[in-house]
């Protein structure tokens, strides 16, 4: 990475800052293979669900995130079981990253009684409490406030777990995006 003149001036003023500009070291091959494997699995699941939707195999709607796998995989790949995800309606494949069994994910798509919510929620609203996946709300960017609340509760309880809240570009036009 080439530094601009301003970055170079700042880097020479602080050795710590200088090392921050060397953040683009390549990832090790096993990590790259894991990333690719997860992205491929997420894409495959999304494409299968999209085909089923277009064929009319389930009712309701489905908001795919095809092409956005790197965002979800990169943000969630190394989460621990005690960490929480607050996904938006397009982040269905975050369930793969946390380990929700595919059987349960597809049961949710088909609104079956054996799904995590017993078939009560729309396809875009899939949560899974045993793995700390919060059910997305319909309100745009609501998961940001919910995720912030979970993070605050964790902090107050002196827990070290992480909360990842995901949202789409529509959330950036809302005040709560800028308030957090």
Order of alpha helices (4+ residues) and beta strands (2+ residues): alpha-alpha-alpha-alpha-beta-alpha-alpha-beta-alpha-beta-alpha
